[in-house]
């Protein structure tokens, strides 16, 4: 490193200045951006200097105009070449301000990010930014950067851009920049949720709810609140909040419906669906009413927690409402496929009509393919659960495993942790029952459960812990292989929340299978 530093310092001044300027962009930089800001260090021959730096292997050319430093130490040393009389924050600020006026260059994502990053590296207070128009321009630039970062699944950088944008707005942004503040805090909520910062996400969503004027403006943030409650597994509060939201939208669902109402709605739904062919359902036009879309998204978020709470009548009503809204008002590309899937599973469970349940599972798949025909790539819960809810009645269990994995991967990329983790849990359960070798599954379960905790998704850890402990027992890696009441993973689960009831049904199911596999038929029968 000493030799490398000596070589850098022996370069001509023009090459050193170009490297010093390039170091302000990070490990990679674009020659066009470098040329645009050459006045910062009074550099003239940018291209010639870069050619010399490239010839001496200090930089590597990645494309026609893209370069990167050959080693992190080279960038660090080059950064130290900036003149001592220049304030580093002033240098970054000047670079950012110059690029901010280069409209054509800002169309290039890498240069746009470099512009915003340099602006944000400056101390805003020391820069004395009193120009309100400039403050708004800088805030909007960070808002745009956050959107781009989220589209690239770069959620942590997106959070930093939103924080910087809000700092530029200062004071009470809801008073000075109402619409922009709403968008910024919504991004703050979604990016933090995708990054596993559930508490921060909930605070950001609640900030919007507390400061906006209409229900329509509150709805996106209320949906985030439901996601956060699901992640922290507060099902009772989630259900109550969700039902209150539905009530405010004109949909009245009792928390404790009676058996007659639940059965009546289920039979009406079944009869109506029986009369409709696959083509009839697929021909339903797309939903265009944003209020009805919001209703479906709330129902969607309520279904699984209510199922976990074993409130079977309420669960049945929720599913019936999802189907009813779809049939009456149109197909929601995001929710309706899942609605038909749940309807199919419910019909199998309540009426034993496997043929109809399987048909509706196939309809759900066809509806999901319709999202591609509409020019949208929306992966819904239907793609994740179609195998485990309806298809396994008539098809081999291993058939759906690849679908779970692809759904998990896509959902993680999109920042939809809930769908990603639902898919991974479904994958683990179906793999277990598929009769495949358990070694690979143990590695997958351990990885997934670690990720659930990393993202503060306790609900999914509780769901996955039963599979994990059962695998350890079956593979003779537990002190008490016959019981799922104790064990390394069960102890970890109790340490997180000893009172949680989530996943108890899974523990009982896997205890039954464990007892059966170990030849203890009386125990399996008892469970």
N, C-alpha and C positions, 0 to 999 in steps of 0.2 A: 504493500500500500504506500510505503514511503517512496519507492521508486516511481509508482504511478503518479503520486502527487508532484514529484519533481518534474516528471515529463509534462504534466499539465502546465506547470508554472513556466516552463521553457517555451511554450507556444507563443506565437506572435500575439500582440495585443488585440488585434482584430478577431482572431480565433478565440482568445480567452473571453473577450467581451460577448461574442455570440454564444459561447457555451454558458456564460454567466446569465445571459438573458434567457436562454433556453431552459435553464434550471428552474426558472420561476414557473414553468408550465408543468413541472413534475417529471416523471420518468420518461414520458413520451411527449412529443411536440410536433407541430406542423410548421413547415417552412413558410407557408403563406402567412400564418399568424405572427411568426417571428419577424418577417419582413414588415408587417404592418406596424409593429411596435419598436422598430429599430431605433427610432429617435430617442427612446428612453436612455440609451447609452451612446447615442450618436454613432451607431454602427452603419457603415455604408455597404460593404461587400458581404452581404449575408450568405449568398450562395457559394461564393468562393471560400469563405471561412468554413462553411459546413463541409464542403468537399475536402478541405484539408483535415478537418476533424474526423471525417469518415475514413480518409486515407490512413490516418494514424490510429484508427480503430478505437476512437473515443466515443463515437456514435455509430449506430447501425441503421441503415436505411430500410424501412419497412415497406414503403411504397413510393409512388412518384413524389409525394410531398411530405410523407410521414417518416419521422425518425424516433429512435429511442436511445438513451444513454446505454453504453455497453455494460455498465456496472453501476450499482447504486452509489458506490463510493465516488465515482466520477461526477455524478450529479451533485452530491454533497460538497465535493471540493469546488466544483464550478459555482455553486451557490455562494461559497465563501469568497469568490473572486469579485463579487459586487463591490463597488467602491465604498470605502468606509464612511465617506462623507454623506452617503445617501441612506436615508431611512428606509429599511426594508419594506415596511408597510406602505410607505409612499410609492415605492417602486411597483408593488403589486397593485396598488390603487390606480396608478397611472396606466399600467398595462391594461387593467380591466376597463378603464374609462375609454381608452383608445379603441379597444375591440368592441365596446358597446355601440359605437357609432359606425362600425363596419357591417352594414346590413347584409351584404352578400356573404361575407365570411361567417356570419352568425348562423347561416343556414346549414353549416357543417357542424354536426353535433359535438365533435371533439373540441372544436374551437369555441363553440358556445359554452360548453362546460368550463373550458379554460378561462374564458372571460368572467363568468360568474364566480368561479373559484378564486381568481385573483382579487376580485372586488371584495369577496367575503373575508379574505385574509387580512384586510386592512382594519384598523381600529376605527369604527365609525364615528365615535365621539371625537377622536383626535382629528378626523377629517373635516369636522364641523359641517356636516351636510344639513344645511338649513333650507335648501331648495325643495319644497314640497313635491314639485313635479318630478324631480330627480329621485326622491325617496320612493315615490310610487313606481317609477320606472324600474328601480332596483328591486323593489318588492315583486313586481310582475316578472322580472327576469328570473328571480329565485322560484317563483311559482311555476314558471315554465320549465325550469331545470328540474324541479321536483317531479312534475308530470313525466318528463322524459326519463328520469331515473327510475320511476316506478314501472314504466313501460319496459325497462331493461332489467327488471327485478332487482334493482339496486336500492333496497329499502332504507338502509342506514344513511347513505348519502341523501336520499330524498328527505329524510327527517331533518338533516342538517340544513338543507336548502329552505325548508319551510320555516325552521327556527330563525334563519338569517332574514328571510322575507318579513316575518313578523317583527323582527328587531328594527328593520327599516321603517315599518309603519309606526311603531312606537305607540305610547299612550293607550287609548281604547280604539283599536282598529275597527270595531263594529260601528263606532260613531263616525269615524273619518273615511273608512273605505268598506262599507257594509258588505257588498257582494264579494269583494276580494277576501275579506276576513273570513267569510263563510267558507269559501273555497279552500283557503289556507288551513283552517282548522279541520275541515273534512279530510284533507290530505294528511294532516298530522295524525288524525285518528286511524285512517286506513293503513298508512305506512308503519305506524307503531304496532298495530295489530299484526301486520304481516311479518314484522321483525320480532314478534314475541313479547313486546312490551305492552301487555294487556292493560295494566293500571294506567299507564300514560295515555293509551288509546281511549280508555273510558273517560278520562278527565277531558281530553280534547273534544270528544263527542258531546259530553255534557256541557262544555263551554258553548258549543253551537246552540244546543237546545235552550240554554239559559238566555241567549242573546238574540235569537231570531224571532220573527213576528208571527209567522203562519205555520200551520201544521205541515204543509207541503215542504217548507224549508227544514222542518225538524225531522221529517221521516228518514232521510238517509242516515242521520246520526243516531236516531232511535234504533235502526237496524244494527248499527255498530254496537250499541249498548247491549242488545240481545246477544250478539256474538261474544262480547266480553263476559257476560253473565254465564254463557255456555262454557267458555274456556275455564272460568273459575269454578264452574259447576255450582251455581246457585239456582237450581231448577225451579224452586217455588217462586222466587222473585222473578225469574225469567218468564215463567208462565203468566204470572199476574200482570207484569209489565206488557207482555205481548197481547193478552186479552184486553187490557185497557186501551192499547193502541188500536186494536180491531174495533172496539166499541166507539172510539172517536171517529172511526171511518165508516160507521154505520153498520158494522157487522157485530151482532150480539151473540156471544157464545157463553153459556153458563159454565162456571168452573166445575160444578157437580151435576152434569146432566143426568136425567133418569134413563133407565134401561129402555123404556118404550120409545123415547125420542131417538136414542142412538140406533136402535134396531130399525125404526121406521126410515130414518135417513139412509142407513146402509142398504136396505132393501130397495129403496127408490133409486139410489145410485146404481146398484147392480142391475136392476131392471132396465134402466135407461141405457147403460153401457151394453147390455145384451142385445138391445135393438139396433145398436150402431155397429156397422162393419168397420174393419180397419181403415178402409178408404174414407168412410164418413168422418172418422175422428181426424185423420190426417188432412182432410179438406177444410177443417175449421180454420178460419182466418186468424191472422196474428192479432194479439191483444194490442190495442193502441191507447187505452185509457191508463194514464200513469197512476191513478188512484187504485184501480183494480190490480195493477202490477204490484203496488205497495202491499195491498192486502194479501196477495199470493206469497210475497216474500216473507211477510210476517208469519203466515200459516206454515210456510216451509221451515222457518226457524223454530216453530213451536212443536212440530211433529215429533222429532226424535227425543227431546227432553221429556215430553209427556209420555211417550212410549217407555222411556227409562223409569219414569215414576210409576209405571204400571197403572195409569189412569185410563183403562181400556175404553170406557165410554167416551171420554173427552177426546182420546186419540182417534176413535172412529169418526167422531163429528168433524174433527180437524181435516181428516183425509177427505171426507165427503164434501166439505166446503171447498177444498182445493179443486176437486173435480168439478163441482157445481159452477164455480167462478170461471173455470176454463171452458166448459161447455156453453155457458151463457154469454161470455164476453170475449173469448178468444184465447189463442195459444200464447203463453209466456214461454219464450225460448229457454229461459233460465229455470223455470219452476215446473211447468206443465208436464214434461217428461217424467219427473220425479213423482208428480201427483198420480199419474196413471200407474206407475210402478207400485206405489204404496197401496193404491186401490186394488191392484192385482194380488198383492201379498195379503191384504185384509180379507179379500173374498176367499182366498185359499184357507186362511186361518179360521174364519167365521163359518164358512159354508162348505169347505172341503172341495171347492170347484177348481181343481188343479188346471183343467183345460182353459178356463176363462182367465185364471191368474197368469198362466203362461202366455196367453194371447196378449194380455195387457202389458206384460213385460216386453214382448216383442214390439208392441205399439210404442212403448217408451223409447226403445232403441231407434225406431224409425223416426220418431219426433226429434230425437237428438241429432240424427243425420240431417234433418231438415235445417238445423242451424248452419250447417256448412253450405247448403243450397241457398240459404238467405245471405250468404257472404259473411257469416259470422262464425267465429270459432269459440263456442261456449261449451265448456265441459261441465255437465250438470251432475247432480248426485245420482241420476238415473244410470249413468255410465258406470258408476262405482258400485251400485247396489243391485243392478239387474240380475247378476249371476246369483248372488246370495239370497235374494228375496223371491225370485220366481223361477229362474232358469234351472236351478239345481233340482227341481222336481223331475225334470225330464232329460237333463243333459249331464255329462260327466263333470264332476266338481273342478278338475284342473283347468277346464276350458276358460274360466273367467279370470284366472290369476294374472295373465299379462295385461288385461284391461285395468285391473286395480293398480298395477304398477304404473302404467302410462297415465292414468288419471291422477295418481299421486304426484308424479313428476311434473305434469302440466300445471296442476293446481298450486304446487309450491312455487313454480316459476311466476304464476299470476298473483301470488301473494294470498291465495285463498287457503289459509291454514286449516280451516274447519273441514273443507272438502278433502284436502290432502290427507289429513289424519284420519278422517272417516274411511277413506279408501284403504289406508294402510292397516287399520284395524280389521276391516272386512277381508283384506288379503290374508292376514295372519290367521283369522278364524277359518276361512275356507281352505287354506293350505293345510291346516291341522287336520281337518276332516277328510281331506282328499287322499289320505293314505300314502303321501310322499315321504321321503327320508326327512327326519326331524332336524338333523344337524344344520342345514342351511337356514331353516326356519328360526332356529334359536338365535343365530347371528342377526337375522333380520329383525326379530322381536326386540332384541337387546338394543339395536340401533334405533328403532322407532321409539321405544319407550324413553331412551335417552333424549331423543329429539322432542318428545312431548314435554318433558320437564324443562328442557332448554327454552322452549317457547311458552312456558308457563301455562300449558294446557293440561291441567290436572285431571280433567274429565277423561281425556283419552289415555292418560297413564293408568287410571283406575280400570279402564276397559281392557287395556293391553296386559295388565299385571297378571290376570288370571291365566292367560295363555302362557306367559313367560314362566310362572311358577309351575304350571302343569308340565311344561317341557322339561324343566330342571328335574322334576320328580320322575318323569318317565325315563330320563336319561341317567338316572341314579346319581344326580348331582345335588341331592337334598338329603338332610339328616332324617327326615320323616317322609319318605316318598309316597306313603299312602294317604296323606292328608294335605289339603289346600288351606287349612286353617292356620298353619304356621309355615315358616320358611323365609328365606332371605328376601324375596320380593314382596311377600305379604307383610313382612315387618317394615319394609321401606314404605309400603302403601299406608300402613297404620301410622308411621311417623309423620307422613304428610297430613293425614286427616283420619284419625281413628274412628270418627263418627260418621264418615261418608258411607252412604248406602249404594252409591253408583257402582255398577259392575258386580253387585252381589249375585244377580241372576247368572252372570257369566261364570262366576266362581262355582256356583252350584252345578251349572251345566258341565263344567270341566271336572268337577269333583265326581259327578256321575260317570263320566267317561273314564276318568282315572281309575275309579273303583272297578269298573267293568273290565278295563284292560288288565288290571292286576288280579282279576279273578274273584273279587269280593262282590258277588252278585247281591247278597242281602243289603250291603251298604249302598250299592248303586240303586237298588229298588227303593230304599228308604229316602235317598236324596231326590 
